[in-house]
Amino acid sequence: MIISAESYQKLINRLEELEDMVFGQAAEVALSQSKMIGTEAFTSALKHLANG
């Protein structure tokens, strides 16, 4: 299949828009399913990740 550079760019732009929508929706779901944690627990988790 052969398409023009302009059509290809439009296709790529639309793909990026759709990816952004999917990632945005996934972030909203993750946020709605998350729960708040205290500062100490957060700091401890970060230190644990940093130390391997």
N, CA, C and O atoms as CSV, one atom per row, in Angstrom:
chain,resi,resn,atom,element,x,y,z
A,1,MET,N,N,0.841,-1.168,0.000
A,1,MET,CA,C,0.000,0.000,0.000
A,1,MET,C,C,0.890,1.236,0.000
A,1,MET,O,O,1.839,1.324,0.779
A,2,ILE,N,N,0.587,2.171,-0.858
A,2,ILE,CA,C,1.346,3.412,-0.951
A,2,ILE,C,C,0.437,4.572,-0.551
A,2,ILE,O,O,-0.673,4.719,-1.064
A,3,ILE,N,N,0.940,5.400,0.387
A,3,ILE,CA,C,0.185,6.579,0.794
A,3,ILE,C,C,1.105,7.794,0.749
A,3,ILE,O,O,2.327,7.670,0.826
A,4,SER,N,N,0.503,8.955,0.626
A,4,SER,CA,C,1.291,10.180,0.559
A,4,SER,C,C,1.872,10.509,1.926
A,4,SER,O,O,1.406,10.015,2.953
A,5,ALA,N,N,2.885,11.340,1.917
A,5,ALA,CA,C,3.507,11.765,3.175
A,5,ALA,C,C,2.488,12.485,4.045
A,5,ALA,O,O,2.491,12.323,5.265
A,6,GLU,N,N,1.615,13.281,3.429
A,6,GLU,CA,C,0.592,14.006,4.187
A,6,GLU,C,C,-0.388,13.036,4.846
A,6,GLU,O,O,-0.739,13.210,6.013
A,7,SER,N,N,-0.826,12.025,4.112
A,7,SER,CA,C,-1.739,11.032,4.678
A,7,SER,C,C,-1.066,10.236,5.783
A,7,SER,O,O,-1.683,9.925,6.802
A,8,TYR,N,N,0.194,9.912,5.576
A,8,TYR,CA,C,0.947,9.181,6.597
A,8,TYR,C,C,1.049,10.008,7.875
A,8,TYR,O,O,0.866,9.481,8.972
A,9,GLN,N,N,1.343,11.314,7.737
A,9,GLN,CA,C,1.462,12.187,8.900
A,9,GLN,C,C,0.124,12.301,9.623
A,9,GLN,O,O,0.085,12.309,10.853
A,10,LYS,N,N,-0.964,12.387,8.876
A,10,LYS,CA,C,-2.296,12.432,9.495
A,10,LYS,C,C,-2.566,11.143,10.267
A,10,LYS,O,O,-3.118,11.173,11.367
A,11,LEU,N,N,-2.179,10.029,9.692
A,11,LEU,CA,C,-2.357,8.736,10.346
A,11,LEU,C,C,-1.564,8.668,11.646
A,11,LEU,O,O,-2.079,8.218,12.669
A,12,ILE,N,N,-0.323,9.109,11.605
A,12,ILE,CA,C,0.529,9.108,12.794
A,12,ILE,C,C,-0.044,10.044,13.857
A,12,ILE,O,O,-0.070,9.695,15.037
A,13,ASN,N,N,-0.501,11.222,13.452
A,13,ASN,CA,C,-1.091,12.164,14.404
A,13,ASN,C,C,-2.325,11.568,15.070
A,13,ASN,O,O,-2.516,11.714,16.277
A,14,ARG,N,N,-3.152,10.903,14.290
A,14,ARG,CA,C,-4.365,10.294,14.852
A,14,ARG,C,C,-4.001,9.163,15.797
A,14,ARG,O,O,-4.633,9.008,16.842
A,15,LEU,N,N,-3.010,8.384,15.456
A,15,LEU,CA,C,-2.554,7.303,16.328
A,15,LEU,C,C,-2.078,7.866,17.663
A,15,LEU,O,O,-2.386,7.314,18.719
A,16,GLU,N,N,-1.328,8.963,17.615
A,16,GLU,CA,C,-0.850,9.589,18.848
A,16,GLU,C,C,-2.019,10.105,19.685
A,16,GLU,O,O,-1.998,9.988,20.911
A,17,GLU,N,N,-3.036,10.671,19.040
A,17,GLU,CA,C,-4.217,11.138,19.768
A,17,GLU,C,C,-4.909,9.977,20.475
A,17,GLU,O,O,-5.300,10.093,21.637
A,18,LEU,N,N,-5.056,8.864,19.772
A,18,LEU,CA,C,-5.711,7.695,20.360
A,18,LEU,C,C,-4.899,7.121,21.512
A,18,LEU,O,O,-5.465,6.720,22.529
A,19,GLU,N,N,-3.576,7.079,21.364
A,19,GLU,CA,C,-2.723,6.603,22.451
A,19,GLU,C,C,-2.876,7.492,23.677
A,19,GLU,O,O,-2.985,6.994,24.797
A,20,ASP,N,N,-2.885,8.818,23.469
A,20,ASP,CA,C,-3.061,9.747,24.587
A,20,ASP,C,C,-4.386,9.510,25.292
A,20,ASP,O,O,-4.454,9.549,26.521
A,21,MET,N,N,-5.440,9.264,24.521
A,21,MET,CA,C,-6.747,9.004,25.109
A,21,MET,C,C,-6.715,7.744,25.959
A,21,MET,O,O,-7.241,7.730,27.072
A,22,VAL,N,N,-6.102,6.689,25.445
A,22,VAL,CA,C,-6.037,5.416,26.170
A,22,VAL,C,C,-5.227,5.578,27.451
A,22,VAL,O,O,-5.641,5.110,28.511
A,23,PHE,N,N,-4.070,6.240,27.359
A,23,PHE,CA,C,-3.247,6.439,28.552
A,23,PHE,C,C,-3.967,7.320,29.565
A,23,PHE,O,O,-3.870,7.085,30.770
A,24,GLY,N,N,-4.682,8.325,29.090
A,24,GLY,CA,C,-5.441,9.189,29.985
A,24,GLY,C,C,-6.528,8.422,30.710
A,24,GLY,O,O,-6.730,8.604,31.910
A,25,GLN,N,N,-7.228,7.562,29.980
A,25,GLN,CA,C,-8.275,6.755,30.603
A,25,GLN,C,C,-7.681,5.775,31.608
A,25,GLN,O,O,-8.248,5.557,32.679
A,26,ALA,N,N,-6.549,5.188,31.264
A,26,ALA,CA,C,-5.900,4.254,32.188
A,26,ALA,C,C,-5.461,4.978,33.462
A,26,ALA,O,O,-5.571,4.431,34.559
A,27,ALA,N,N,-4.967,6.201,33.314
A,27,ALA,CA,C,-4.554,6.974,34.487
A,27,ALA,C,C,-5.759,7.313,35.365
A,27,ALA,O,O,-5.666,7.265,36.592
A,28,GLU,N,N,-6.886,7.653,34.742
A,28,GLU,CA,C,-8.090,7.953,35.518
A,28,GLU,C,C,-8.564,6.731,36.295
A,28,GLU,O,O,-8.962,6.849,37.454
A,29,VAL,N,N,-8.523,5.566,35.670
A,29,VAL,CA,C,-8.930,4.331,36.341
A,29,VAL,C,C,-7.984,4.043,37.502
A,29,VAL,O,O,-8.428,3.714,38.602
A,30,ALA,N,N,-6.684,4.166,37.258
A,30,ALA,CA,C,-5.703,3.904,38.321
A,30,ALA,C,C,-5.909,4.869,39.484
A,30,ALA,O,O,-5.834,4.471,40.647
A,31,LEU,N,N,-6.167,6.126,39.171
A,31,LEU,CA,C,-6.384,7.117,40.225
A,31,LEU,C,C,-7.652,6.807,41.008
A,31,LEU,O,O,-7.674,6.938,42.232
A,32,SER,N,N,-8.695,6.402,40.317
A,32,SER,CA,C,-9.955,6.113,41.010
A,32,SER,C,C,-9.851,4.864,41.884
A,32,SER,O,O,-10.608,4.711,42.844
A,33,GLN,N,N,-8.922,3.976,41.556
A,33,GLN,CA,C,-8.776,2.738,42.315
A,33,GLN,C,C,-7.662,2.827,43.360
A,33,GLN,O,O,-7.434,1.880,44.113
A,34,SER,N,N,-6.975,3.961,43.401
A,34,SER,CA,C,-5.878,4.096,44.352
A,34,SER,C,C,-6.395,4.587,45.691
A,34,SER,O,O,-7.541,5.019,45.817
A,35,LYS,N,N,-5.533,4.511,46.678
A,35,LYS,CA,C,-5.893,5.023,47.987
A,35,LYS,C,C,-4.733,5.845,48.520
A,35,LYS,O,O,-3.578,5.634,48.149
A,36,MET,N,N,-5.053,6.764,49.377
A,36,MET,CA,C,-4.034,7.644,49.937
A,36,MET,C,C,-3.188,6.872,50.950
A,36,MET,O,O,-3.681,6.020,51.690
A,37,ILE,N,N,-1.908,7.201,50.954
A,37,ILE,CA,C,-1.021,6.612,51.958
A,37,ILE,C,C,-0.327,7.747,52.690
A,37,ILE,O,O,-0.253,8.866,52.181
A,38,GLY,N,N,0.164,7.474,53.843
A,38,GLY,CA,C,0.855,8.492,54.627
A,38,GLY,C,C,2.215,8.812,54.061
A,38,GLY,O,O,2.760,8.064,53.248
A,39,THR,N,N,2.759,9.935,54.499
A,39,THR,CA,C,4.072,10.383,54.033
A,39,THR,C,C,5.157,9.376,54.383
A,39,THR,O,O,6.049,9.117,53.574
A,40,GLU,N,N,5.088,8.810,55.572
A,40,GLU,CA,C,6.112,7.845,55.974
A,40,GLU,C,C,6.091,6.602,55.094
A,40,GLU,O,O,7.141,6.108,54.685
A,41,ALA,N,N,4.898,6.101,54.806
A,41,ALA,CA,C,4.788,4.908,53.955
A,41,ALA,C,C,5.300,5.217,52.554
A,41,ALA,O,O,5.973,4.387,51.943
A,42,PHE,N,N,4.986,6.400,52.044
A,42,PHE,CA,C,5.430,6.793,50.714
A,42,PHE,C,C,6.951,6.903,50.671
A,42,PHE,O,O,7.593,6.383,49.758
A,43,THR,N,N,7.515,7.577,51.654
A,43,THR,CA,C,8.969,7.742,51.723
A,43,THR,C,C,9.665,6.402,51.862
A,43,THR,O,O,10.693,6.158,51.230
A,44,SER,N,N,9.108,5.540,52.687
A,44,SER,CA,C,9.681,4.210,52.862
A,44,SER,C,C,9.664,3.420,51.558
A,44,SER,O,O,10.639,2.752,51.212
A,45,ALA,N,N,8.560,3.501,50.848
A,45,ALA,CA,C,8.450,2.785,49.564
A,45,ALA,C,C,9.465,3.308,48.564
A,45,ALA,O,O,10.079,2.524,47.840
A,46,LEU,N,N,9.653,4.629,48.513
A,46,LEU,CA,C,10.647,5.211,47.609
A,46,LEU,C,C,12.058,4.752,47.960
A,46,LEU,O,O,12.849,4.430,47.074
A,47,LYS,N,N,12.371,4.722,49.249
A,47,LYS,CA,C,13.699,4.270,49.669
A,47,LYS,C,C,13.901,2.809,49.293
A,47,LYS,O,O,14.983,2.418,48.854
A,48,HIS,N,N,12.858,2.007,49.467
A,48,HIS,CA,C,12.935,0.592,49.125
A,48,HIS,C,C,13.205,0.411,47.621
A,48,HIS,O,O,14.021,-0.420,47.223
A,49,LEU,N,N,12.509,1.197,46.803
A,49,LEU,CA,C,12.716,1.135,45.353
A,49,LEU,C,C,14.120,1.601,44.972
A,49,LEU,O,O,14.752,1.020,44.091
A,50,ALA,N,N,14.598,2.635,45.627
A,50,ALA,CA,C,15.914,3.186,45.309
A,50,ALA,C,C,17.031,2.219,45.663
A,50,ALA,O,O,18.074,2.190,45.010
A,51,ASN,N,N,16.801,1.424,46.710
A,51,ASN,CA,C,17.834,0.476,47.161
A,51,ASN,C,C,17.762,-0.869,46.474
A,51,ASN,O,O,18.552,-1.764,46.778
A,52,GLY,N,N,16.837,-1.024,45.561
A,52,GLY,CA,C,16.765,-2.275,44.815
A,52,GLY,C,C,15.839,-3.194,45.455
A,52,GLY,O,O,15.642,-4.309,44.970
